[in-house]
C-alpha cells in the first residue's frame, strides 16, 4: 500500500529542512556534550543532569526520524499549476461565519504545517476539507461536533510570487503596498479582538445595571455530571436534572437553540426553546457567549439524531467570561502556550483534563496499595543544609531567622534511610523535590518523586513489590492491565521479564561480557562497535555504555534489568558470588527507565572505601 503523501508548501519544506539541519548539526553535538559532562560526575544512578540529557537525546532522535519520514513522502504544492479562482493548499482565505456574523482569515496548509495560533489550518481539518476547491462567494457547510456550520468565501489570496508569475509583473511599489496591507490586516485583527472583549464587558455592565450580576451568585445545585446522564440515560430519561459548566458552543435558530455545556466529566447538549424557558430568559440566552459558565435545568431526552440531551426549562448565567477562548477549529495547540496557560489547555483539550484526573487517581491508588502492604507515609524536610541523595544542582535560599543558608532538597533518600535506622521498617514519601537544572516539556525544576524503603528484604523483594504495585495501579485506575502508548500495547498483567545487564547486552549486541576479563578487552570491543568511551571509564562503565547504546530502546514491555556493574552503583551491596556486580535493578517500559532500586549497602567501611575510590577517579 502506497504511503500517504504529506502536502507541503515551499515555505513549509524549507522550514522542515532547516530544522532537520539544526537537529543533526547543532543539537546532536550539544546534547552529546551534556551527556559527557554528566558522566564525568561519576555515579549515574541518581544523576538528574544525565537523565535529562538522555531524554533530550531521545527527543531529538525521535524528531529527526519524524521529519525524515515527512520529507520522504513529501509532495510540494506547485501553486503555479493551480486554478487561481479556487481555494487550494498554500493560499490565504477570508471567510464569513454565517452563524456568528464575523469574518475570519486563515491559510490552508498541509497537516504537518498546521498551527492555529499562526492562522494556519490543515487541508485535512473539517474546515479545510470543505473549503478546498471553493470559489469566492461560494457558501460551504462544515460538519462540526456542535452541528453544521456555514461559511461564505469572501476572498482568496495567493503568495506574491504566484500572483506575479500568473497574473502580472508586480512592481516594487506594489510589493511595498502589499506589505503595508498585511500590517494593516494584522492591526485590524487585533482591533477585532479588542472590540469583542469590549462587547463582553458591555454585556456584563448591562447585566449588572439590570440587577443580574452573575458574580453575586454563590451556589448552584448540580444533580448530575454530563457522563452520568449518558451512562444512566434509561433511568433518567424524562426526569429533571441540573448540570453546570462552561458553554463551549451555541447555535441560535429562531425560536429554538442548541448549546453544549462542558463539565468535569465531558460535554452534553442542551436544547433551549423560547416556549420552554420563557421569552425574556430566551433573549438573555441568545446574548450569552461561548466560554460563559452556565447552569442548565431540564428533562433528559434523546434528539431525532440520537444525541442524548437536556430539554432546558431554566438557564442560569453563573459567571461571565470576559476573555475569548482559542478559535474553534483546533483548540489550543501551541505547546509552550499550553504549559503557560494550563487552565486554557484544560478547557480546550479534554485529553489533558483526563490526564490530570488519572494522575490524581494514580497517586491515590499508590497510597492505597502501599498502606495495605504495611508501609507508613511520612514527610521529611524540604529545607536542608546539605542536598544529598542524588547528583543534581540544588536551589539555594536563606533562612533569615537563623541567618543561615539552606538548600531545597534534590531527593527524599537520606531522611527516609534515617527513619529505617530508627526502627520504622517500611516507609515511603510522595513529595516535591527541586533541581536547579534544564527546563523542557519533560523536565521541570520542581517535580513529584516517590521513594520507599523496606527493612529485611533484598532487591528481589523490591522487584516483587514494584511489579505488584504497577499491576494494581493499572487495574485500579484503568480497569485493565493492558495500556497503549503511541500505538504500542504493553501488558502489565503478564510476569515482568527479569534479565541481567550482561545477558541483555549479549541479547541485543551479541557481545558476551562474561568473556571480557580486562579493561583493554572492553576498550577494544567498544572501538569495534563504535561505542564512545572516556579514558577514566572502567570495564563496568563501558558495559553500561553498551547497554545504553544497544539495549534500552528495545525494552518496551515491562522488564527488570538486574545486576549492574559496581562502578556505576556505589551505594549498593555486592553480589556475594561475583563482587564485580551489585544487587541493583532498573525497571523499564517503552524504552524508558521507570524505577530504580537496590539492596542498600549497610557496611560503613565498604561505603567509605567506595567513596574514596569515586573521589579519586573524578579528581
Secondary structure per residue as TSV (DSSP state, phi and psi in degrees):
chain	resnum	aa	ss	phi	psi
A	1	X	-	360.0	129.2
A	2	X	-	-69.7	135.9
A	3	X	-	-66.1	146.7
A	4	X	-	-65.9	134.5
A	5	X	-	-76.7	140.1
A	6	X	E	-98.3	108.6
A	7	X	E	-72.8	130.2
A	8	X	E	-134.3	143.8
A	9	X	-	-81.3	168.1
A	10	X	H	-60.6	-40.3
A	11	X	H	-63.8	-40.9
A	12	X	H	-65.3	-40.0
A	13	X	H	-62.4	-46.2
A	14	X	H	-63.2	-39.5
A	15	X	H	-62.7	-43.9
A	16	X	H	-66.9	-40.1
A	17	X	H	-64.1	-40.3
A	18	X	H	-65.6	-41.8
A	19	X	H	-63.9	-42.3
A	20	X	H	-62.0	-42.6
A	21	X	H	-62.3	-43.7
A	22	X	H	-63.2	-41.8
A	23	X	I	-63.9	-42.9
A	24	X	I	-77.1	-40.2
A	25	X	I	-90.2	-37.9
A	26	X	I	-103.8	-57.4
A	27	X	I	-64.3	-37.4
A	28	X	H	-59.7	-43.7
A	29	X	H	-66.2	-41.4
A	30	X	H	-61.7	-46.0
A	31	X	H	-72.4	-31.9
A	32	X	H	-62.9	-37.8
A	33	X	H	-67.6	-39.9
A	34	X	H	-60.8	-42.8
A	35	X	H	-64.2	-41.7
A	36	X	H	-61.2	-46.3
A	37	X	H	-64.9	-37.2
A	38	X	H	-67.7	-38.8
A	39	X	H	-64.0	-30.1
A	40	X	T	-67.1	-14.8
A	41	X	T	-76.8	-10.5
A	42	X	S	99.3	-118.7
A	43	X	-	-53.5	125.2
A	44	X	-	-99.6	-3.8
A	45	X	T	-66.3	-30.3
A	46	X	T	-130.8	36.0
A	47	X	B	-94.8	101.7
A	48	X	H	-66.4	-38.6
A	49	X	H	-64.8	-39.1
A	50	X	H	-66.0	-45.9
A	51	X	H	-60.6	-42.4
A	52	X	H	-64.6	-41.4
A	53	X	H	-65.8	-40.0
A	54	X	H	-65.6	-39.7
A	55	X	H	-63.5	-41.7
A	56	X	H	-62.8	-39.7
A	57	X	H	-62.0	-42.5
A	58	X	H	-63.9	-40.1
A	59	X	H	-63.4	-41.3
A	60	X	H	-63.4	-46.6
A	61	X	H	-66.0	-36.0
A	62	X	H	-66.2	-39.8
A	63	X	H	-68.7	-38.2
A	64	X	H	-60.3	-46.2
A	65	X	H	-61.9	-40.8
A	66	X	H	-62.8	-46.8
A	67	X	H	-65.1	-41.8
A	68	X	H	-63.1	-35.8
A	69	X	H	-66.6	-41.4
A	70	X	H	-61.9	-46.9
A	71	X	H	-68.2	-31.8
A	72	X	H	-62.5	-36.7
A	73	X	T	-110.6	26.4
A	74	X	E	-79.4	143.6
A	75	X	E	-130.3	112.8
A	76	X	E	-80.9	130.2
A	77	X	-	-75.0	118.2
A	78	X	-	-91.3	101.1
A	79	X	G	-70.4	-19.8
A	80	X	G	-63.8	-23.9
A	81	X	G	-96.8	2.7
A	82	X	S	-97.4	162.6
A	83	X	-	-76.6	115.5
A	84	X	T	-64.0	-19.0
A	85	X	T	-82.4	-10.5
A	86	X	S	-116.1	151.3
A	87	X	-	-73.7	133.1
A	88	X	-	-143.6	172.2
A	89	X	T	-60.6	132.5
A	90	X	T	106.2	-13.3
A	91	X	-	-99.1	158.1
A	92	X	E	-98.2	137.3
A	93	X	E	-125.8	138.1
A	94	X	E	-114.2	125.0
A	95	X	E	-129.0	162.8
A	96	X	E	-113.6	122.3
A	97	X	E	-78.3	110.2
A	98	X	T	-66.9	-29.2
A	99	X	T	-78.7	-47.4
A	100	X	T	-91.9	-1.5
A	101	X	T	53.2	53.0
A	102	X	E	-143.0	151.3
A	103	X	E	-94.5	145.3
A	104	X	E	-139.2	152.9
A	105	X	E	-128.7	142.1
A	106	X	E	-159.9	164.3
A	107	X	E	-106.5	135.9
A	108	X	E	-87.8	121.1
A	109	X	E	-132.1	173.8
A	110	X	-	-69.9	163.3
A	111	X	T	-61.0	-30.5
A	112	X	T	-72.4	-20.1
A	113	X	T	-98.7	-8.5
A	114	X	-	-58.5	134.9
A	115	X	B	-157.5	101.4
A	116	X	G	-62.7	-31.1
A	117	X	G	-71.1	-18.9
A	118	X	G	-100.2	8.0
A	119	X	T	74.8	24.5
A	120	X	E	-110.6	120.8
A	121	X	E	-116.2	148.6
A	122	X	E	-74.0	144.9
A	123	X	T	-67.3	-12.2
A	124	X	T	-98.3	-5.2
A	125	X	S	-72.7	161.4
A	126	X	H	-53.9	-44.4
A	127	X	H	-69.1	-43.5
A	128	X	H	-60.3	-45.0
A	129	X	H	-59.6	-42.9
A	130	X	H	-67.9	-33.1
A	131	X	H	-82.9	-27.9
A	132	X	T	-56.4	125.7
A	133	X	T	91.0	-9.0
A	134	X	-	-77.5	156.9
A	135	X	-	-114.7	170.1
A	136	X	T	-59.1	135.7
A	137	X	T	81.3	-6.1
A	138	X	-	-68.9	145.5
A	139	X	E	-111.0	121.4
A	140	X	E	-110.7	149.6
A	141	X	E	-108.7	139.2
A	142	X	E	-126.3	125.4
A	143	X	E	-78.9	114.3
A	144	X	E	-117.7	162.2
A	145	X	T	-55.2	-30.6
A	146	X	T	-88.5	-3.2
A	147	X	E	133.3	-168.8
A	148	X	E	-85.7	127.4
A	149	X	E	-109.7	148.6
A	150	X	E	-120.2	136.9
A	151	X	E	-133.2	134.8
A	152	X	E	-103.5	129.5
A	153	X	E	-76.8	120.8
A	154	X	E	-99.5	-35.6
A	155	X	E	-157.5	143.7
A	156	X	E	-123.2	122.4
A	157	X	E	-116.3	142.2
A	158	X	-	-110.5	164.0
A	159	X	-	-59.2	147.9
A	160	X	H	-55.0	-38.5
A	161	X	H	-62.9	-38.5
A	162	X	H	-68.1	-46.3
A	163	X	H	-58.9	-38.6
A	164	X	H	-64.9	-45.0
A	165	X	H	-73.8	-31.5
A	166	X	H	-106.6	-19.4
A	167	X	T	-111.2	-50.3
A	168	X	-	-167.4	169.4
A	169	X	-	-88.8	102.7
A	170	X	-	-71.3	139.2
A	171	X	-	-86.6	163.1
A	172	X	H	-59.4	-34.7
A	173	X	H	-62.4	-39.1
A	174	X	H	-68.6	-37.2
A	175	X	H	-58.9	-42.6
A	176	X	H	-65.2	-41.2
A	177	X	H	-65.5	-35.2
A	178	X	H	-65.1	-38.6
A	179	X	H	-63.2	-43.3
A	180	X	H	-62.6	-38.2
A	181	X	H	-63.7	-41.2
A	182	X	H	-64.8	-40.8
A	183	X	H	-61.8	-42.3
A	184	X	H	-63.5	-39.3
A	185	X	H	-64.2	-40.5
A	186	X	H	-62.4	-42.9
A	187	X	H	-63.6	-37.2
A	188	X	H	-64.0	-40.3
A	189	X	H	-62.1	-41.5
A	190	X	H	-63.3	-40.6
A	191	X	H	-64.8	-37.7
A	192	X	H	-61.9	-43.5
A	193	X	H	-63.4	-45.5
A	194	X	H	-61.1	-37.5
A	195	X	H	-65.2	-40.7
A	196	X	H	-63.7	-41.6
A	197	X	H	-63.1	-39.4
A	198	X	H	-63.4	-42.2
A	199	X	H	-60.9	-40.8
A	200	X	H	-64.1	-40.7
A	201	X	H	-66.8	-34.8
A	202	X	H	-66.9	-38.3
A	203	X	H	-62.3	-41.8
A	204	X	H	-62.9	-43.7
A	205	X	H	-60.5	-42.2
A	206	X	H	-62.6	-42.5
A	207	X	H	-60.9	-45.7
A	208	X	H	-64.9	-39.5
A	209	X	H	-66.5	-26.2
A	210	X	T	-93.0	12.3
A	211	X	T	72.5	25.3
A	212	X	-	-121.3	41.6
A	213	X	-	-64.0	111.9
A	214	X	G	-67.0	-22.9
A	215	X	G	-78.1	-5.4
A	216	X	G	-86.7	-12.9
A	217	X	-	-73.4	127.2
A	218	X	-	-108.8	-14.0
A	219	X	-	-151.6	144.8
A	220	X	-	-143.4	127.6
A	221	X	-	-80.2	113.4
A	222	X	-	-102.7	127.0
A	223	X	-	-96.7	-29.8
A	224	X	-	-147.1	157.2
A	225	X	-	-95.2	163.3
A	226	X	H	-56.4	-44.2
A	227	X	H	-69.5	-32.2
A	228	X	H	-59.6	-41.1
A	229	X	H	-66.0	-41.1
A	230	X	H	-66.1	-44.2
A	231	X	H	-68.0	-31.4
A	232	X	T	-111.2	30.9
A	233	X	H	-57.9	-45.7
A	234	X	H	-60.6	-34.5
A	235	X	H	-78.4	-33.3
A	236	X	H	-96.2	-10.8
A	237	X	B	-55.3	128.1
A	238	X	T	84.3	-4.6
A	239	X	S	-99.3	157.2
A	240	X	E	-86.7	131.5
A	241	X	E	-132.2	165.8
A	242	X	E	-135.4	133.6
A	243	X	E	-127.2	161.9
A	244	X	E	-143.0	145.7
A	245	X	E	172.1	-168.6
A	246	X	E	-91.3	131.6
A	247	X	E	-75.6	119.2
A	248	X	E	-100.8	-16.5
A	249	X	E	-158.6	158.3
A	250	X	E	-151.9	131.9
A	251	X	E	-126.0	112.5
A	252	X	E	-95.8	124.7
A	253	X	E	-133.9	73.6
A	254	X	T	70.1	-117.5
A	255	X	T	-85.2	-2.7
A	256	X	E	-142.4	149.7
A	257	X	E	-143.3	165.3
A	258	X	E	-125.2	148.5
A	259	X	E	-146.6	159.2
A	260	X	E	-114.9	129.9
A	261	X	E	-109.9	130.8
A	262	X	E	-109.5	124.8
A	263	X	E	-121.2	-162.9
A	264	X	T	-58.7	-36.7
A	265	X	T	-94.8	-10.2
A	266	X	E	149.4	-151.4
A	267	X	E	-123.0	152.2
A	268	X	E	-142.7	145.4
A	269	X	E	-85.2	145.8
A	270	X	E	-126.5	136.4
A	271	X	E	-99.0	118.1
A	272	X	E	-115.4	111.3
A	273	X	E	-113.0	142.4
A	274	X	H	-58.1	-39.6
A	275	X	H	-69.9	-19.2
A	276	X	H	-93.0	-37.8
A	277	X	H	-98.9	-17.9
A	278	X	-	104.9	154.9
A	279	X	H	-65.8	-47.9
A	280	X	H	-67.7	-46.3
A	281	X	H	-59.4	-33.2
A	282	X	H	-69.0	-38.9
A	283	X	H	-61.2	-40.7
A	284	X	H	-65.1	-39.3
A	285	X	H	-61.0	-42.5
A	286	X	H	-63.6	-22.1
A	287	X	T	-86.4	-8.1
A	288	X	-	-65.9	153.4
A	289	X	-	-113.2	151.8
A	290	X	T	-60.2	130.4
A	291	X	T	108.6	-21.3
A	292	X	-	-63.7	146.7
A	293	X	E	-96.5	124.2
A	294	X	E	-131.7	162.0
A	295	X	E	-112.9	137.4
A	296	X	E	-122.8	127.9
A	297	X	E	-121.2	133.3
A	298	X	E	173.8	-175.8
A	299	X	E	-89.8	144.6
A	300	X	E	-81.5	132.7
A	301	X	E	-152.5	173.8
A	302	X	E	-116.3	130.9
A	303	X	-	-72.9	172.8
A	304	X	T	-62.4	-27.4
A	305	X	T	-85.8	-0.1
A	306	X	S	94.6	5.7
A	307	X	-	-86.7	128.6
A	308	X	E	-69.2	127.7
A	309	X	E	-143.3	176.1
A	310	X	E	-119.1	124.3
A	311	X	E	-85.2	103.3
A	312	X	E	-69.7	136.2
A	313	X	E	-110.5	-21.3
A	314	X	E	-142.7	138.7
A	315	X	E	-126.4	123.7
A	316	X	E	-120.3	124.8
A	317	X	E	-79.8	116.3
A	318	X	E	-97.5	-29.1
A	319	X	E	-159.3	131.2
A	320	X	-	-88.0	126.3
A	321	X	-	-85.0	118.1
A	322	X	-	-94.4	-6.7
A	323	X	S	-107.5	162.2
A	324	X	-	-103.8	130.7
A	325	X	-	-70.6	157.5
A	326	X	-	-54.4	153.5
A	327	X	-	-55.3	154.6
A	328	X	T	-81.8	-1.2
A	329	X	T	-85.6	-38.1
A	330	X	T	-124.8	-9.8
A	331	X	-	72.1	-151.9
A	332	X	S	-97.0	114.0
A	333	X	-	-116.6	-22.0
A	334	X	-	-67.3	119.5
A	335	X	H	-61.8	-45.9
A	336	X	H	-61.2	-44.6
A	337	X	H	-64.9	-36.8
A	338	X	H	-62.1	-39.7
A	339	X	H	-74.1	-30.4
A	340	X	H	-78.3	-31.9
A	341	X	-	-121.9	69.3
A	342	X	H	-60.2	-32.7
A	343	X	H	-63.8	-38.7
A	344	X	H	-70.8	-38.6
A	345	X	H	-58.1	-42.3
A	346	X	H	-65.9	-35.3
A	347	X	H	-69.0	-44.4
A	348	X	H	-89.4	-23.4
A	349	X	-	-121.7	99.2
A	350	X	H	-57.9	-32.2
A	351	X	H	-67.6	-26.7
A	352	X	H	-70.8	-44.1
A	353	X	H	-59.7	-40.3
A	354	X	H	-62.4	-38.1
A	355	X	H	-64.1	-43.1
A	356	X	H	-60.1	-44.9
A	357	X	H	-65.0	-43.9
A	358	X	H	-63.6	-38.2
A	359	X	H	-60.1	-44.9
A	360	X	H	-61.2	-42.6
A	361	X	H	-67.6	-34.3
A	362	X	H	-63.9	-46.8
A	363	X	H	-61.3	-41.5
A	364	X	H	-63.2	-40.5
A	365	X	H	-68.2	-38.4
A	366	X	H	-60.4	-47.4
A	367	X	H	-61.4	-43.6
A	368	X	H	-61.1	-42.5
A	369	X	H	-67.8	-48.2
A	370	X	H	-65.8	-39.2
A	371	X	H	-60.7	-38.0
A	372	X	H	-68.7	-20.4
A	373	X	T	-94.3	9.8
A	374	X	T	87.8	12.4
A	375	X	-	-84.2	151.0
A	376	X	E	-112.5	126.7
A	377	X	E	-82.2	134.6
A	378	X	-	-131.0	167.1
A	379	X	-	-124.3	132.6
A	380	X	-	-120.2	163.9
A	381	X	-	-60.7	142.0
A	382	X	S	-93.7	-32.8
A	383	X	E	-91.2	120.4
A	384	X	E	-133.4	154.4
A	385	X	S	-75.9	-37.3
A	386	X	S	-129.7	120.1
A	387	X	-	-86.1	102.2
A	388	X	-	-121.9	-176.6
A	389	X	S	95.8	-5.7
A	390	X	S	-164.4	164.1
A	391	X	B	-99.2	93.8
A	392	X	-	-156.4	154.2
A	393	X	-	-83.1	124.8
A	394	X	-	-88.2	160.9
A	395	X	-	-80.3	145.7
A	396	X	E	-118.3	146.6
A	397	X	E	-145.7	175.8
A	398	X	E	-127.5	131.0
A	399	X	E	-94.3	105.4
A	400	X	T	-63.1	-40.7
A	401	X	T	-61.0	-37.1
A	402	X	T	-98.6	-7.8
A	403	X	T	52.3	46.3
A	404	X	E	-129.1	149.6
A	405	X	E	-84.5	138.4
A	406	X	E	-129.1	166.7
A	407	X	E	-122.3	151.4
A	408	X	E	-82.7	139.6
A	409	X	-	-61.8	146.2
A	410	X	S	-108.1	-5.8
A	411	X	-	-156.7	167.3
A	412	X	S	-104.3	-2.9
A	413	X	H	-63.2	-52.0
A	414	X	H	-65.5	-42.5
A	415	X	H	-70.5	-33.6
A	416	X	H	-65.3	-38.4
A	417	X	H	-65.0	-36.0
A	418	X	H	-65.1	-34.4
A	419	X	H	-67.6	-36.2
A	420	X	H	-63.2	-44.4
A	421	X	H	-60.1	-36.0
A	422	X	T	-75.7	-4.8
A	423	X	T	109.1	-0.5
A	424	X	-	-82.5	105.0
A	425	X	-	-73.0	-26.7
A	426	X	E	-138.5	112.4
A	427	X	E	-132.5	153.1
A	428	X	E	-150.0	158.7
A	429	X	E	-142.2	136.5
A	430	X	E	-115.7	107.5
A	431	X	E	-154.0	171.2
A	432	X	E	-83.0	138.6
A	433	X	E	-125.1	163.3
A	434	X	E	-135.1	123.8
A	435	X	-	-130.7	120.5
A	436	X	-	-82.7	71.2
A	437	X	S	-136.6	-155.4
A	438	X	-	-64.8	161.0
A	439	X	-	-131.7	125.8
A	440	X	B	-153.8	-170.4
A	441	X	T	-68.2	-15.5
A	442	X	T	-114.0	-1.4
A	443	X	B	-135.9	124.8
A	444	X	-	-121.2	142.4
A	445	X	S	-59.4	-26.5
A	446	X	E	-121.8	133.6
A	447	X	E	-151.9	166.5
A	448	X	E	-91.5	130.9
A	449	X	E	-124.9	144.2
A	450	X	E	-119.4	129.3
A	451	X	E	-131.8	143.9
A	452	X	E	-138.4	151.1
A	453	X	E	-136.1	140.6
A	454	X	E	-136.7	130.7
A	455	X	S	-81.3	156.5
A	456	X	S	63.9	34.5
A	457	X	-	-142.7	174.7
A	458	X	-	-127.2	-168.3
A	459	X	H	-70.0	-20.5
A	460	X	H	-68.2	-41.3
A	461	X	H	-64.4	-36.5
A	462	X	H	-71.0	-32.3
A	463	X	H	-66.1	-42.4
A	464	X	H	-60.7	-44.4
A	465	X	H	-62.2	-45.6
A	466	X	H	-62.0	-46.6
A	467	X	H	-61.2	-45.7
A	468	X	H	-67.8	-34.3
A	469	X	H	-65.2	-49.9
A	470	X	H	-60.7	-41.7
A	471	X	H	-65.8	-43.3
A	472	X	H	-62.4	-46.8
A	473	X	H	-64.2	-42.9
A	474	X	H	-61.0	-45.8
A	475	X	H	-66.7	-39.7
A	476	X	H	-69.8	-41.7
A	477	X	H	-87.8	-41.3
A	478	X	H	-101.5	-16.9
A	479	X	S	78.7	10.8
A	480	X	S	-156.0	155.9
A	481	X	S	-97.0	1.6
A	482	X	E	-102.9	126.7
A	483	X	E	-124.0	149.7
A	484	X	E	-120.4	128.3
A	485	X	E	-135.0	125.4
A	486	X	T	51.7	39.2
A	487	X	T	81.2	1.0
A	488	X	E	-108.1	127.0
A	489	X	E	-89.0	132.2
A	490	X	E	-121.6	131.7
A	491	X	E	-108.7	109.5
A	492	X	S	-85.9	-3.1
A	493	X	S	-81.5	-26.8
A	494	X	S	-81.9	155.8
A	495	X	-	-57.2	133.6
A	496	X	-	-71.0	140.1
A	497	X	E	-67.1	141.8
A	498	X	E	-125.5	121.2
A	499	X	E	-143.2	140.9
A	500	X	E	-74.9	158.0
A	501	X	H	-62.0	-37.8
A	502	X	H	-62.4	-45.9
A	503	X	H	-68.0	-34.9
A	504	X	H	-65.5	-42.6
A	505	X	H	-64.6	-40.4
A	506	X	H	-63.9	-40.0
A	507	X	H	-65.3	-40.2
A	508	X	H	-105.2	-14.0
A	509	X	H	-117.7	-16.7
A	510	X	-	83.6	2.2
A	511	X	-	-97.7	123.3
A	512	X	-	-92.7	104.4
A	513	X	G	-70.8	-15.2
A	514	X	G	-65.4	-22.4
A	515	X	G	-89.9	-5.8
A	516	X	-	-90.3	110.8
A	517	X	-	-101.5	-25.5
A	518	X	S	-128.3	162.9
A	519	X	H	-63.7	-36.3
A	520	X	H	-62.4	-42.0
A	521	X	H	-61.6	-42.7
A	522	X	H	-62.3	-41.4
A	523	X	H	-66.3	-39.1
A	524	X	H	-63.6	-42.0
A	525	X	H	-64.1	-38.3
A	526	X	H	-63.1	-42.0
A	527	X	H	-64.2	-42.5
A	528	X	H	-61.7	-35.9
A	529	X	T	-101.4	12.4
A	530	X	T	57.9	40.8
A	531	X	-	-99.9	118.5
A	532	X	-	-76.6	133.5
A	533	X	-	-136.4	168.6
A	534	X	-	-113.5	161.6
A	535	X	T	-58.5	-34.2
A	536	X	T	-75.9	-14.3
A	537	X	-	-69.3	134.4
A	538	X	-	-95.8	-176.8
A	539	X	H	-59.5	-43.1
A	540	X	H	-66.4	-35.9
A	541	X	H	-61.4	-41.9
A	542	X	H	-69.1	-35.5
A	543	X	H	-58.7	-44.1
A	544	X	H	-64.1	-35.8
A	545	X	H	-64.3	-39.4
A	546	X	H	-61.9	-41.6
A	547	X	H	-61.7	-46.4
A	548	X	H	-64.3	-38.2
A	549	X	H	-74.5	-40.5
A	550	X	H	-110.6	-20.0
A	551	X	T	-107.5	-48.5
A	552	X	G	-49.2	-46.0
A	553	X	G	-64.5	-19.6
A	554	X	G	-87.4	-10.8
A	555	X	-	-86.3	70.3
A	556	X	-	-85.3	-49.0
A	557	X	S	-76.1	154.7
A	558	X	-	-53.0	121.6
A	559	X	E	-143.2	132.4
A	560	X	E	-96.9	123.9
A	561	X	E	-103.4	117.9
A	562	X	E	-111.8	168.5
A	563	X	-	59.0	70.7
A	564	X	-	-81.1	157.6
A	565	X	B	-66.8	147.4
A	566	X	G	-64.8	-26.4
A	567	X	G	-61.6	-29.0
A	568	X	G	-105.0	9.0
A	569	X	-	-139.7	71.4
A	570	X	T	-72.7	-10.6
A	571	X	T	-104.0	13.3
A	572	X	B	-116.6	146.6
A	573	X	-	-67.9	139.3
A	574	X	E	-69.8	152.6
A	575	X	E	-76.3	123.9
A	576	X	T	-55.9	-36.7
A	577	X	T	-81.5	-13.6
A	578	X	E	-154.6	91.2
A	579	X	E	-69.2	-2.9
A	580	X	E	-75.8	-13.9
A	581	X	E	-125.3	161.6
A	582	X	E	-126.2	164.4
A	583	X	S	-85.6	78.5
A	584	X	E	-134.9	147.9
A	585	X	E	-136.2	154.9
A	586	X	E	-123.3	138.3
A	587	X	E	-101.3	128.9
A	588	X	E	-121.0	144.0
A	589	X	E	-147.0	144.0
A	590	X	T	56.4	26.4
A	591	X	T	78.2	5.8
A	592	X	E	-111.5	144.1
A	593	X	E	-74.8	123.4
A	594	X	E	-107.4	-22.0
A	595	X	E	-159.4	157.1
A	596	X	E	-144.3	130.7
A	597	X	E	-155.1	164.6
A	598	X	E	-163.6	165.7
A	599	X	-	-75.6	113.9
A	600	X	B	-65.2	135.6
A	601	X	-	-72.6	120.3
A	602	X	-	-118.1	15.1
A	603	X	-	-93.1	104.7
A	604	X	H	-64.6	-32.1
A	605	X	H	-69.3	-45.8
A	606	X	H	-60.2	-42.5
A	607	X	H	-59.9	-46.5
A	608	X	H	-62.0	-41.0
A	609	X	H	-63.8	-39.3
A	610	X	H	-67.5	-39.7
A	611	X	H	-63.2	-40.5
A	612	X	H	-61.3	-44.4
A	613	X	H	-63.8	-42.2
A	614	X	H	-64.3	-39.5
A	615	X	H	-65.9	-39.3
A	616	X	H	-64.0	-39.8
A	617	X	H	-68.3	-42.8
A	618	X	H	-74.7	-26.2
A	619	X	-	-78.0	360.0
